[in-house]
Amino acid sequence: MPRLLYLDFDGVLHPTTGNDLFCRMHLLEETLIGKDCQIIISSSWRFHHPFEYLLDLFPESLRRQVAGVTGDAFVGRWPRHSEILIDVSKRSGRWRALDDSWIQYPKDCPELIRCNPNSGMGSKKTDELSSWLATQQS
C-alpha cells in the first residue's frame, strides 16, 4: 500500500508569522528524498493557487512525489481531517498529515504529526515522519 503524506504549508514549511516562506522545505526534502511516499497538498493554499504554481514551490527532487491536492473544502467538525479521509478513500494508502492546526483533527488523531505553528517543522517532527516511513505496516 502506498504511503500518503498530507501536507499543510503555513506552520509546517514555515512559521505562521514572518516572511521566511518555505524556510523548512529543506527538512521535508531531506526526509522524503528517495522514499516511496506521495505528497498530497492539504494546505488552504490550494484554494488560491493553481496546482502548477504549488508544484513549483517544491524543489525539483520532490516534484515527482507531489501527487495532487485534496478536494473541495469540508464544512463541519474536523474539516481538514474530513477532506483527507475523502481523498484517502479515492487513493487508498496509509497516511499521515503534517499540520499545525490540531483543531482540524479529532483529539489524539494518530495520523497527525503536529508541528509548532511558531516555528514550523523541526527535527523532532522529521524524526517522527522518518520512523513512520521506516515501518512496514502503519
N, CA, C and O atoms as a MOPAC input file, in Angstrom:
PM7 MOZYME 1SCF
protein

 N      0.83100 1    -1.19400 1     0.00000 1
 C      0.00000 1     0.00000 1     0.00000 1
 C      0.86900 1     1.24900 1     0.00000 1
 O      1.84100 1     1.32500 1     0.75100 1
 N      0.53600 1     2.21500 1    -0.82300 1
 C      1.36100 1     3.43500 1    -0.86500 1
 C      1.26100 1     4.25000 1     0.42400 1
 O      0.28500 1     4.16000 1     1.16900 1
 N      2.27500 1     5.02500 1     0.65200 1
 C      2.29000 1     5.97100 1     1.77000 1
 C      1.86600 1     7.32800 1     1.23100 1
 O      2.34600 1     7.77700 1     0.18900 1
 N      0.96700 1     7.96800 1     1.94800 1
 C      0.43700 1     9.26500 1     1.54900 1
 C      0.73100 1    10.27500 1     2.64800 1
 O      0.37800 1    10.05800 1     3.80700 1
 N      1.37000 1    11.36500 1     2.29000 1
 C      1.64500 1    12.43200 1     3.24100 1
 C      0.81700 1    13.64700 1     2.85300 1
 O      1.02100 1    14.23400 1     1.79000 1
 N     -0.11400 1    14.01900 1     3.71500 1
 C     -0.95300 1    15.19900 1     3.50200 1
 C     -0.24100 1    16.38100 1     4.14400 1
 O      0.03600 1    16.38500 1     5.34300 1
 N      0.04600 1    17.36900 1     3.32800 1
 C      0.95500 1    18.44200 1     3.71600 1
 C      0.27600 1    19.79500 1     3.77300 1
 O     -0.28900 1    20.27300 1     2.79000 1
 N      0.34300 1    20.39800 1     4.94600 1
 C     -0.04800 1    21.79200 1     5.13900 1
 C      1.20700 1    22.63200 1     4.89800 1
 O      2.31800 1    22.11000 1     4.99900 1
 N      1.06000 1    23.89500 1     4.58800 1
 C      2.21200 1    24.77100 1     4.36400 1
 C      2.47300 1    25.68000 1     5.56300 1
 O      3.53100 1    25.60900 1     6.18700 1
 N      1.49600 1    26.53700 1     5.88000 1
 C      1.66700 1    27.51600 1     6.95700 1
 C      1.76900 1    26.80400 1     8.30100 1
 O      0.91100 1    25.99300 1     8.65200 1
 N      2.81600 1    27.11200 1     9.04100 1
 C      3.02000 1    26.47500 1    10.33700 1
 C      3.72300 1    25.13400 1    10.23300 1
 O      3.98400 1    24.48900 1    11.24800 1
 N      4.03200 1    24.70800 1     9.01200 1
 C      4.74900 1    23.44900 1     8.78200 1
 C      6.02900 1    23.73000 1     7.99300 1
 O      7.13000 1    23.48100 1     8.48400 1
 N      5.88700 1    24.23800 1     6.79400 1
 C      7.05000 1    24.53300 1     5.95700 1
 C      7.64200 1    25.90300 1     6.25200 1
 O      8.71200 1    26.24600 1     5.74900 1
 N      6.95900 1    26.66900 1     7.05200 1
 C      7.44300 1    27.96100 1     7.55800 1
 C      6.55500 1    28.36100 1     8.74100 1
 O      5.41800 1    27.90100 1     8.84600 1
 N      7.07100 1    29.21400 1     9.62900 1
 C      6.23700 1    29.70100 1    10.73400 1
 C      5.03300 1    30.47400 1    10.20200 1
 O      5.06900 1    31.00600 1     9.09200 1
 N      3.98300 1    30.53000 1    10.99000 1
 C      2.78000 1    31.24200 1    10.55500 1
 C      2.97100 1    32.75100 1    10.55800 1
 O      2.19800 1    33.47200 1     9.92600 1
 N      3.98200 1    33.23500 1    11.25400 1
 C      4.28100 1    34.67300 1    11.24100 1
 C      5.65500 1    34.88500 1    10.62700 1
 O      6.51100 1    34.00200 1    10.68000 1
 N      5.85800 1    36.03400 1    10.05700 1
 C      7.14200 1    36.35100 1     9.43500 1
 C      7.08800 1    36.17900 1     7.92900 1
 O      6.06700 1    35.78300 1     7.36700 1
 N      8.19500 1    36.48100 1     7.29500 1
 C      8.25600 1    36.47100 1     5.84200 1
 C      9.17600 1    35.40700 1     5.26500 1
 O      9.45600 1    35.42000 1     4.06700 1
 N      9.64300 1    34.50100 1     6.08200 1
 C     10.60000 1    33.49600 1     5.62200 1
 C      9.86500 1    32.26800 1     5.08900 1
 O      9.97100 1    31.17600 1     5.64600 1
 N      9.11000 1    32.46600 1     3.99300 1
 C      8.28100 1    31.40400 1     3.44500 1
 C      9.11900 1    30.20300 1     2.99600 1
 O     10.15900 1    30.36000 1     2.35700 1
 N      8.65400 1    29.02400 1     3.33800 1
 C      9.22800 1    27.74000 1     2.93600 1
 C     10.65200 1    27.53000 1     3.44600 1
 O     11.44000 1    26.81400 1     2.82700 1
 N     10.97600 1    28.15400 1     4.57200 1
 C     12.30900 1    28.01700 1     5.15500 1
 C     12.56000 1    26.63000 1     5.74600 1
 O     13.70100 1    26.29300 1     6.06100 1
 N     11.51200 1    25.82800 1     5.89900 1
 C     11.66900 1    24.46100 1     6.41200 1
 C     11.55300 1    23.40800 1     5.29800 1
 O     11.58800 1    22.21000 1     5.57700 1
 N     11.41700 1    23.84200 1     4.06400 1
 C     11.26700 1    22.91100 1     2.94100 1
 C     12.44700 1    21.94800 1     2.86100 1
 O     12.27000 1    20.77800 1     2.52300 1
 N     13.64600 1    22.43100 1     3.16800 1
 C     14.82100 1    21.55700 1     3.09000 1
 C     14.70200 1    20.37000 1     4.03900 1
 O     15.21300 1    19.29000 1     3.73800 1
 N     14.04100 1    20.55000 1     5.17300 1
 C     13.85000 1    19.43100 1     6.10700 1
 C     12.92200 1    18.37800 1     5.51800 1
 O     13.15700 1    17.17800 1     5.66200 1
 N     11.87300 1    18.83600 1     4.85700 1
 C     10.97300 1    17.90100 1     4.18500 1
 C     11.72200 1    17.16000 1     3.08300 1
 O     11.59100 1    15.94400 1     2.94200 1
 N     12.49600 1    17.89200 1     2.31500 1
 C     13.26100 1    17.28200 1     1.22200 1
 C     14.21900 1    16.22900 1     1.75700 1
 O     14.27100 1    15.11800 1     1.22900 1
 N     14.97700 1    16.56000 1     2.79300 1
 C     15.92700 1    15.61300 1     3.37500 1
 C     15.24000 1    14.35800 1     3.88900 1
 O     15.80300 1    13.26600 1     3.82000 1
 N     14.02700 1    14.51100 1     4.40500 1
 C     13.29300 1    13.38900 1     4.97700 1
 C     12.66200 1    12.50200 1     3.90700 1
 O     12.62200 1    11.28100 1     4.05800 1
 N     12.17200 1    13.10400 1     2.83700 1
 C     11.39600 1    12.34800 1     1.84700 1
 C     12.17000 1    11.92200 1     0.60300 1
 O     11.72600 1    11.02800 1    -0.11700 1
 N     13.30200 1    12.53400 1     0.34100 1
 C     14.00600 1    12.22700 1    -0.90000 1
 C     14.35300 1    10.73800 1    -0.95700 1
 O     14.94000 1    10.18000 1    -0.03000 1
 N     13.97700 1    10.12200 1    -2.06000 1
 C     14.24700 1     8.70000 1    -2.24800 1
 C     13.28300 1     7.76400 1    -1.53000 1
 O     13.42700 1     6.54500 1    -1.61700 1
 N     12.31800 1     8.31100 1    -0.83200 1
 C     11.34500 1     7.47700 1    -0.10300 1
 C     10.11400 1     7.25000 1    -0.97300 1
 O      9.74800 1     8.09500 1    -1.79100 1
 N      9.48800 1     6.10400 1    -0.78400 1
 C      8.26400 1     5.77700 1    -1.51100 1
 C      7.08500 1     6.39500 1    -0.76500 1
 O      6.41800 1     5.73300 1     0.02900 1
 N      6.84700 1     7.66100 1    -1.03400 1
 C      5.80500 1     8.40700 1    -0.33100 1
 C      5.27100 1     9.49000 1    -1.26400 1
 O      6.02900 1    10.29700 1    -1.80200 1
 N      3.96500 1     9.49100 1    -1.44200 1
 C      3.33600 1    10.53100 1    -2.24900 1
 C      2.95500 1    11.70200 1    -1.34900 1
 O      2.51100 1    11.50800 1    -0.21700 1
 N      3.13000 1    12.90500 1    -1.85700 1
 C      2.75100 1    14.12000 1    -1.14200 1
 C      1.44900 1    14.63200 1    -1.74700 1
 O      1.33900 1    14.80700 1    -2.96000 1
 N      0.46600 1    14.86800 1    -0.88200 1
 C     -0.78600 1    15.47700 1    -1.31200 1
 C     -0.92300 1    16.77900 1    -0.54200 1
 O     -0.85800 1    16.78400 1     0.68800 1
 N     -1.11000 1    17.86500 1    -1.24500 1
 C     -1.19700 1    19.18000 1    -0.61300 1
 C     -2.58800 1    19.35000 1    -0.01300 1
 O     -3.59600 1    19.33000 1    -0.72000 1
 N     -2.62100 1    19.51600 1     1.30600 1
 C     -3.88500 1    19.74100 1     2.01200 1
 C     -4.00200 1    21.18500 1     2.49100 1
 O     -5.01300 1    21.56800 1     3.07900 1
 N     -2.98800 1    21.96600 1     2.24500 1
 C     -2.94400 1    23.37100 1     2.64700 1
 C     -4.05600 1    24.18000 1     1.98500 1
 O     -4.48500 1    23.87500 1     0.87200 1
 N     -4.51200 1    25.20600 1     2.68100 1
 C     -5.50900 1    26.10800 1     2.09800 1
 C     -4.94200 1    26.87800 1     0.90700 1
 O     -5.69900 1    27.50900 1     0.17000 1
 N     -3.63700 1    26.83800 1     0.70600 1
 C     -3.04700 1    27.46700 1    -0.48000 1
 C     -3.67600 1    26.89200 1    -1.74900 1
 O     -3.71200 1    27.56600 1    -2.77800 1
 N     -4.16800 1    25.66000 1    -1.68600 1
 C     -4.75100 1    25.02000 1    -2.87300 1
 C     -5.99100 1    25.75800 1    -3.37100 1
 O     -6.37000 1    25.61700 1    -4.53400 1
 N     -6.62400 1    26.54200 1    -2.50000 1
 C     -7.81000 1    27.30200 1    -2.90200 1
 C     -7.44800 1    28.60600 1    -3.62000 1
 O     -8.29800 1    29.20700 1    -4.27700 1
 N     -6.21300 1    29.03700 1    -3.50100 1
 C     -5.79400 1    30.34300 1    -4.00100 1
 C     -4.78800 1    30.29300 1    -5.14500 1
 O     -4.53300 1    31.30500 1    -5.79900 1
 N     -4.21800 1    29.11400 1    -5.38500 1
 C     -3.17700 1    28.99600 1    -6.40700 1
 C     -3.40300 1    27.73000 1    -7.23300 1
 O     -3.85700 1    26.71400 1    -6.70800 1
 N     -3.08800 1    27.79500 1    -8.52300 1
 C     -3.20400 1    26.59100 1    -9.35200 1
 C     -2.15100 1    25.54900 1    -8.94800 1
 O     -1.11400 1    25.87800 1    -8.37400 1
 N     -2.44600 1    24.30700 1    -9.26100 1
 C     -1.54800 1    23.20600 1    -8.90100 1
 C     -0.13400 1    23.43300 1    -9.43600 1
 O      0.83100 1    23.16400 1    -8.72200 1
 N      0.01400 1    23.90700 1   -10.64000 1
 C      1.33400 1    24.11900 1   -11.23300 1
 C      2.16400 1    25.10100 1   -10.40500 1
 O      3.36900 1    24.91500 1   -10.23900 1
 N      1.52200 1    26.13600 1    -9.89100 1
 C      2.21300 1    27.09900 1    -9.03500 1
 C      2.67900 1    26.41400 1    -7.75200 1
 O      3.81800 1    26.59700 1    -7.32200 1
 N      1.79300 1    25.62400 1    -7.14200 1
 C      2.13900 1    24.92700 1    -5.90400 1
 C      3.27700 1    23.93600 1    -6.13300 1
 O      4.17100 1    23.80700 1    -5.29700 1
 N      3.24000 1    23.24900 1    -7.24600 1
 C      4.28500 1    22.28600 1    -7.56700 1
 C      5.64200 1    22.97400 1    -7.69000 1
 O      6.65800 1    22.42300 1    -7.26700 1
 N      5.66300 1    24.15700 1    -8.26000 1
 C      6.91400 1    24.90300 1    -8.41700 1
 C      7.50900 1    25.36200 1    -7.09200 1
 O      8.67500 1    25.75300 1    -7.05100 1
 N      6.74400 1    25.32500 1    -6.01800 1
 C      7.26400 1    25.69100 1    -4.69600 1
 C      8.17400 1    24.61000 1    -4.12200 1
 O      8.95600 1    24.86600 1    -3.20600 1
 N      8.06400 1    23.39400 1    -4.67000 1
 C      8.86400 1    22.26500 1    -4.19500 1
 C     10.18600 1    22.19700 1    -4.95100 1
 O     10.26100 1    22.57800 1    -6.11900 1
 N     11.23200 1    21.70700 1    -4.27700 1
 C     12.48700 1    21.50500 1    -5.01000 1
 C     12.28200 1    20.42700 1    -6.07200 1
 O     11.42500 1    19.55500 1    -5.93600 1
 N     13.07100 1    20.50500 1    -7.10900 1
 C     12.98600 1    19.55200 1    -8.22300 1
 C     13.00500 1    18.10700 1    -7.73100 1
 O     12.30800 1    17.25200 1    -8.27700 1
 N     13.79300 1    17.84000 1    -6.71300 1
 C     13.94600 1    16.46900 1    -6.20200 1
 C     12.66000 1    15.88000 1    -5.61900 1
 O     12.54400 1    14.66000 1    -5.50400 1
 N     11.69500 1    16.72100 1    -5.25200 1
 C     10.44200 1    16.22400 1    -4.65900 1
 C      9.24400 1    16.30000 1    -5.60100 1
 O      8.19900 1    15.72000 1    -5.30700 1
 N      9.37100 1    16.98700 1    -6.70300 1
 C      8.19300 1    17.25000 1    -7.54900 1
 C      7.50800 1    15.99600 1    -8.05400 1
 O      6.28200 1    15.97800 1    -8.17300 1
 N      8.25100 1    14.95700 1    -8.35000 1
 C      7.63400 1    13.70300 1    -8.80800 1
 C      6.75800 1    13.07000 1    -7.74500 1
 O      5.82600 1    12.32900 1    -8.05600 1
 N      7.05800 1    13.36300 1    -6.50000 1
 C      6.30000 1    12.76800 1    -5.40300 1
 C      5.01400 1    13.52300 1    -5.09300 1
 O      4.15700 1    13.00700 1    -4.37600 1
 N      4.86700 1    14.72000 1    -5.61400 1
 C      3.66600 1    15.50900 1    -5.35300 1
 C      2.55700 1    14.98700 1    -6.26600 1
 O      2.59800 1    15.16900 1    -7.48200 1
 N      1.57400 1    14.33900 1    -5.65800 1
 C      0.53900 1    13.62000 1    -6.40500 1
 C     -0.73500 1    14.41900 1    -6.61600 1
 O     -1.61700 1    13.97900 1    -7.35300 1
 N     -0.85300 1    15.57900 1    -5.99000 1
 C     -2.05400 1    16.37900 1    -6.17500 1
 C     -2.43200 1    17.14100 1    -4.92200 1
 O     -1.60900 1    17.38200 1    -4.03800 1
 N     -3.69800 1    17.51200 1    -4.87300 1
 C     -4.24000 1    18.26900 1    -3.74700 1
 C     -5.51400 1    17.57700 1    -3.26000 1
 O     -6.14000 1    16.81200 1    -3.99400 1
 N     -5.88100 1    17.85500 1    -2.02700 1
 C     -7.16900 1    17.36100 1    -1.54900 1
 C     -8.26800 1    18.16800 1    -2.24200 1
 O     -7.99600 1    19.20400 1    -2.84900 1
 N     -9.49100 1    17.69500 1    -2.14900 1
 C    -10.59300 1    18.28400 1    -2.90500 1
 C    -11.22000 1    19.49900 1    -2.26400 1
 O    -10.56000 1    20.29400 1    -1.59500 1
 N    -12.50200 1    19.61700 1    -2.48600 1
 C    -13.27000 1    20.76300 1    -2.00300 1
 C    -13.19600 1    20.89900 1    -0.49200 1
 O    -12.93900 1    19.93400 1     0.22700 1
 N    -13.42400 1    22.10700 1    -0.03200 1
 C    -13.44100 1    22.37600 1     1.39800 1
 C    -14.60100 1    21.62700 1     2.04600 1
 O    -15.68800 1    21.52300 1     1.47800 1
 N    -14.34800 1    21.11300 1     3.23700 1
 C    -15.36900 1    20.42800 1     4.01200 1
 C    -15.83800 1    21.38500 1     5.09400 1
 O    -15.02400 1    21.98700 1     5.79300 1
 N    -17.13300 1    21.52200 1     5.23000 1
 C    -17.69300 1    22.37500 1     6.27400 1
 C    -18.25500 1    21.46000 1     7.35100 1
 O    -19.10800 1    20.61400 1     7.08600 1
 N    -17.76800 1    21.64300 1     8.55200 1
 C    -18.21800 1    20.81000 1     9.65900 1
 C    -17.07500 1    20.56100 1    10.61700 1
 O    -16.03200 1    21.21100 1    10.55200 1
 N    -17.28700 1    19.61600 1    11.50000 1
 C    -16.29900 1    19.28500 1    12.51700 1
 C    -15.07500 1    18.63300 1    11.87700 1
 O    -15.21500 1    17.77700 1    11.00300 1
 N    -13.90100 1    19.02400 1    12.29700 1
 C    -12.62300 1    18.49100 1    11.83700 1
 C    -12.49200 1    18.54300 1    10.31400 1
 O    -12.32500 1    17.50600 1     9.67200 1
 N    -12.56500 1    19.73000 1     9.74100 1
 C    -12.59900 1    19.85600 1     8.28600 1
 C    -11.38200 1    19.26800 1     7.55600 1
 O    -11.55300 1    18.53900 1     6.58000 1
 N    -10.20000 1    19.56200 1     7.99600 1
 C     -9.01200 1    19.05300 1     7.27200 1
 C     -8.98300 1    17.53100 1     7.32700 1
 O     -8.69200 1    16.87400 1     6.32700 1
 N     -9.27800 1    16.98000 1     8.47700 1
 C     -9.31500 1    15.52400 1     8.64400 1
 C    -10.34800 1    14.91300 1     7.69800 1
 O    -10.08000 1    13.89400 1     7.06100 1
 N    -11.50500 1    15.52100 1     7.60600 1
 C    -12.56100 1    15.01500 1     6.72300 1
 C    -12.14700 1    15.10100 1     5.26000 1
 O    -12.40600 1    14.17900 1     4.48600 1
 N    -11.50500 1    16.20500 1     4.87300 1
 C    -11.02000 1    16.34500 1     3.49400 1
 C    -10.00700 1    15.25100 1     3.15900 1
 O    -10.01800 1    14.68300 1     2.06700 1
 N     -9.13900 1    14.97300 1     4.12100 1
 C     -8.12800 1    13.93600 1     3.91500 1
 C     -8.78000 1    12.55800 1     3.79700 1
 O     -8.42900 1    11.78000 1     2.90900 1
 N     -9.72000 1    12.25400 1     4.68000 1
 C    -10.36800 1    10.94100 1     4.61800 1
 C    -11.07900 1    10.72200 1     3.28200 1
 O    -11.06300 1     9.61600 1     2.74100 1
 N    -11.69200 1    11.75900 1     2.76300 1
 C    -12.33500 1    11.65500 1     1.44100 1
 C    -11.27500 1    11.35200 1     0.38200 1
 O    -11.48300 1    10.50100 1    -0.48300 1
 N    -10.15400 1    12.03900 1     0.44900 1
 C     -9.08900 1    11.83200 1    -0.52400 1
 C     -8.46300 1    10.44300 1    -0.38000 1
 O     -8.19800 1     9.78300 1    -1.38500 1
 N     -8.22900 1     9.99900 1     0.83800 1
 C     -7.65000 1     8.66900 1     1.07800 1
 C     -8.55300 1     7.58400 1     0.49500 1
 O     -8.06500 1     6.59100 1    -0.04500 1
 N     -9.86000 1     7.77200 1     0.60400 1
 C    -10.78700 1     6.76700 1     0.07600 1
 C    -10.65800 1     6.62800 1    -1.44500 1
 O    -10.97100 1     5.57000 1    -1.99200 1
 N    -10.20900 1     7.66100 1    -2.12100 1
 C    -10.01300 1     7.61600 1    -3.57700 1
 C     -8.65200 1     7.04800 1    -3.95400 1
 O     -8.51200 1     6.38800 1    -4.98400 1
 N     -7.65000 1     7.30300 1    -3.11900 1
 C     -6.27600 1     6.89800 1    -3.44100 1
 C     -5.89000 1     5.55900 1    -2.83200 1
 O     -5.11000 1     4.81200 1    -3.42300 1
 N     -6.41900 1     5.25000 1    -1.67600 1
 C     -6.04900 1     4.06800 1    -0.89200 1
 C     -4.57300 1     4.10200 1    -0.51100 1
 O     -3.69400 1     4.17200 1    -1.37000 1
 N     -4.32900 1     4.05300 1     0.74900 1
 C     -2.96500 1     4.03500 1     1.23800 1
 C     -2.91600 1     4.34200 1     2.71800 1
 O     -3.90500 1     4.75700 1     3.32200 1
 N     -1.75500 1     4.12900 1     3.28100 1
 C     -1.52200 1     4.51100 1     4.67500 1
 C     -1.09700 1     5.97300 1     4.66000 1
 O     -0.33800 1     6.40100 1     3.79000 1
 N     -1.59000 1     6.72800 1     5.62200 1
 C     -1.35300 1     8.16700 1     5.54200 1
 C     -0.94500 1     8.77400 1     6.87000 1
 O     -1.19200 1     8.23200 1     7.94700 1
 N     -0.31000 1     9.92200 1     6.73700 1
 C     -0.00100 1    10.82100 1     7.84000 1
 C     -0.25900 1    12.22600 1     7.33300 1
 O     -0.23800 1    12.48200 1     6.12900 1
 N     -0.50200 1    13.13200 1     8.26600 1
 C     -0.67600 1    14.54200 1     7.93600 1
 C      0.35000 1    15.34700 1     8.71200 1
 O      0.49100 1    15.18100 1     9.92400 1
 N      1.05900 1    16.21100 1     8.02000 1
 C      1.93400 1    17.19600 1     8.65600 1
 C      1.14200 1    18.48800 1     8.69900 1
 O      0.87000 1    19.09400 1     7.66200 1
 N      0.77500 1    18.90400 1     9.89000 1
 C     -0.10900 1    20.06500 1    10.02800 1
 C      0.14100 1    20.70600 1    11.37900 1
 O      0.59100 1    20.04500 1    12.31500 1
 N     -0.15100 1    21.98900 1    11.47800 1
 C     -0.02000 1    22.69300 1    12.75100 1
 C     -1.37000 1    22.92900 1    13.41800 1
 O     -1.42500 1    23.35300 1    14.57200 1
 N     -2.44400 1    22.66200 1    12.71100 1
 C     -3.77900 1    23.01700 1    13.20000 1
 C     -4.48900 1    21.81300 1    13.82200 1
 O     -5.22800 1    21.09800 1    13.14500 1
 N     -4.26000 1    21.60500 1    15.08500 1
 C     -4.84000 1    20.44500 1    15.77300 1
 C     -6.35800 1    20.50100 1    15.82800 1
 O     -7.00300 1    19.45800 1    15.93200 1
 N     -6.94600 1    21.69200 1    15.76000 1
 C     -8.40600 1    21.78200 1    15.86500 1
 C     -9.11100 1    21.25000 1    14.61700 1
 O    -10.32900 1    21.07000 1    14.62100 1
 N     -8.35400 1    21.00000 1    13.56100 1
 C     -8.95300 1    20.46500 1    12.34100 1
 C     -8.96800 1    18.93300 1    12.31700 1
 O     -9.33800 1    18.32400 1    11.31300 1
 N     -8.56100 1    18.31600 1    13.43600 1
 C     -8.47500 1    16.86200 1    13.54200 1
 C     -9.12500 1    16.40500 1    14.85100 1
 O     -9.20800 1    17.17500 1    15.80800 1
 N     -9.58100 1    15.15600 1    14.88900 1
 C    -10.08800 1    14.64400 1    16.16500 1
 C     -8.97100 1    14.62900 1    17.21900 1
 O     -7.78800 1    14.54100 1    16.88800 1
 N     -9.36300 1    14.71400 1    18.45700 1
 C     -8.38700 1    14.68600 1    19.54700 1
 C     -7.58800 1    13.38300 1    19.46700 1
 O     -8.14600 1    12.31000 1    19.23800 1
 N     -6.30000 1    13.49600 1    19.65500 1
 C     -5.39700 1    12.34200 1    19.64600 1
 C     -5.43000 1    11.56400 1    18.32800 1
 O     -5.31800 1    10.33800 1    18.33300 1
 N     -5.57900 1    12.25000 1    17.22000 1
 C     -5.56200 1    11.62200 1    15.89400 1
 C     -4.17800 1    10.99500 1    15.67200 1
 O     -3.18500 1    11.72100 1    15.61300 1
 N     -4.09200 1     9.66900 1    15.54700 1
 C     -2.77800 1     9.02600 1    15.42500 1
 C     -2.05500 1     9.34100 1    14.12100 1
 O     -0.83700 1     9.18800 1    14.04400 1
 N     -2.77300 1     9.77300 1    13.11000 1
 C     -2.15200 1    10.07800 1    11.82500 1
 C     -1.58000 1    11.49200 1    11.75600 1
 O     -0.84300 1    11.81700 1    10.82500 1
 N     -1.91000 1    12.32700 1    12.72700 1
 C     -1.44700 1    13.71400 1    12.71200 1
 C     -0.05000 1    13.84000 1    13.30800 1
 O      0.20000 1    13.43000 1    14.44200 1
 N      0.85000 1    14.41200 1    12.52300 1
 C      2.16400 1    14.82500 1    13.02400 1
 C      2.06100 1    16.33900 1    13.16300 1
 O      2.15400 1    17.08200 1    12.18600 1
 N      1.86800 1    16.76800 1    14.39300 1
 C      1.53700 1    18.17200 1    14.65700 1
 C      2.78200 1    19.02300 1    14.84700 1
 O      3.61200 1    18.76100 1    15.71700 1
 N      2.88700 1    20.03700 1    14.02100 1
 C      4.01200 1    20.96000 1    14.07800 1
 C      3.66400 1    22.17700 1    14.92300 1
 O      2.49400 1    22.49700 1    15.13200 1
 N      4.69700 1    22.84300 1    15.39900 1
 C      4.53200 1    24.07600 1    16.14800 1
 C      4.34100 1    25.22400 1    15.15300 1
 O      5.23900 1    25.48800 1    14.35300 1
 N      3.19600 1    25.91200 1    15.18300 1
 C      2.94700 1    26.96700 1    14.19700 1
 C      3.93700 1    28.12800 1    14.27700 1
 O      4.11100 1    28.85700 1    13.30100 1
 N      4.58300 1    28.30500 1    15.42500 1
 C      5.53000 1    29.41200 1    15.59100 1
 C      6.90100 1    29.13400 1    14.98800 1
 O      7.69700 1    30.05000 1    14.78400 1
 N      7.17000 1    27.86300 1    14.70700 1
 C      8.48200 1    27.51900 1    14.15800 1
 C      8.41200 1    26.66800 1    12.89700 1
 O      9.37200 1    26.62600 1    12.12700 1
 N      7.29800 1    25.99500 1    12.67700 1
 C      7.22400 1    25.04800 1    11.57200 1
 C      7.86100 1    23.73100 1    11.97100 1
 O      8.24500 1    23.54000 1    13.12500 1
 N      7.97100 1    22.83100 1    11.02000 1
 C      8.51800 1    21.51000 1    11.33800 1
 C      9.98300 1    21.62600 1    11.73900 1
 O     10.72600 1    22.48300 1    11.25900 1
 N     10.36000 1    20.73300 1    12.62900 1
 C     11.73800 1    20.67300 1    13.09500 1
 C     12.20800 1    19.23500 1    13.13000 1
 O     11.54000 1    18.34300 1    12.60900 1
 N     13.35300 1    19.01000 1    13.74200 1
 C     13.96300 1    17.67600 1    13.72400 1
 C     13.10500 1    16.62200 1    14.42400 1
 O     13.09400 1    15.46400 1    14.00500 1
 N     12.39300 1    17.00000 1    15.47200 1
 C     11.53700 1    16.03400 1    16.15900 1
 C     10.43300 1    15.52500 1    15.22200 1
 O     10.10900 1    14.33700 1    15.23300 1
 N      9.87200 1    16.39900 1    14.43300 1
 C      8.80300 1    16.00700 1    13.50900 1
 C      9.35700 1    15.24500 1    12.31000 1
 O      8.71300 1    14.32200 1    11.81100 1
 N     10.54700 1    15.62600 1    11.84200 1
 C     11.14300 1    14.86100 1    10.74400 1
 C     11.51200 1    13.45500 1    11.22100 1
 O     11.40900 1    12.49300 1    10.45900 1
 N     11.94300 1    13.33400 1    12.48100 1
 C     12.22200 1    12.01500 1    13.04700 1
 C     10.94500 1    11.17500 1    13.12100 1
 O     10.96200 1     9.98100 1    12.82200 1
 N      9.84700 1    11.80500 1    13.51900 1
 C      8.56500 1    11.11000 1    13.58700 1
 C      8.12300 1    10.64100 1    12.20100 1
 O      7.64600 1     9.51700 1    12.04100 1
 N      8.28100 1    11.49300 1    11.22200 1
 C      7.93500 1    11.14100 1     9.84800 1
 C      8.84700 1    10.02000 1     9.33500 1
 O      8.36800 1     9.07500 1     8.70900 1
 N     10.13000 1    10.11800 1     9.59200 1
 C     11.08000 1     9.08100 1     9.17500 1
 C     10.76200 1     7.73400 1     9.81100 1
 O     10.85300 1     6.70000 1     9.14900 1
 N     10.39300 1     7.73700 1    11.07900 1
 C     10.02600 1     6.49500 1    11.76500 1
 C      8.81800 1     5.83900 1    11.10700 1
 O      8.78900 1     4.62300 1    10.91500 1
 N      7.82600 1     6.65000 1    10.76300 1
 C      6.64400 1     6.11500 1    10.08900 1
 C      7.02600 1     5.53100 1     8.72900 1
 O      6.56800 1     4.44600 1     8.37000 1
 N      7.84900 1     6.23400 1     7.98400 1
 C      8.25800 1     5.76000 1     6.66700 1
 C      9.07200 1     4.46100 1     6.74700 1
 O      9.08900 1     3.67100 1     5.80300 1
 N      9.73800 1     4.25500 1     7.87200 1
 C     10.56900 1     3.05600 1     8.03900 1
 C      9.76600 1     1.83200 1     8.48200 1
 O     10.25200 1     0.70600 1     8.37400 1
 N      8.55200 1     2.03700 1     8.97500 1
 C      7.75700 1     0.89800 1     9.43500 1
 C      7.10200 1     0.19200 1     8.25800 1
 O      6.93500 1     0.78100 1     7.19000 1
 N      6.73600 1    -1.04500 1     8.44800 1
 C      6.13900 1    -1.84300 1     7.38500 1
 C      4.62500 1    -1.77100 1     7.33800 1
 O      4.04200 1    -1.95100 1     6.26900 1
 N      3.96200 1    -1.51100 1     8.47200 1
 C      2.51300 1    -1.69100 1     8.49800 1
 C      1.67100 1    -0.49100 1     8.86400 1
 O      0.48300 1    -0.50000 1     8.54100 1
 N      2.18100 1     0.53700 1     9.50700 1
 C      1.28200 1     1.58800 1     9.99000 1
 C      1.10600 1     2.73100 1     9.04600 1
 O      0.37200 1     3.67300 1     9.34600 1

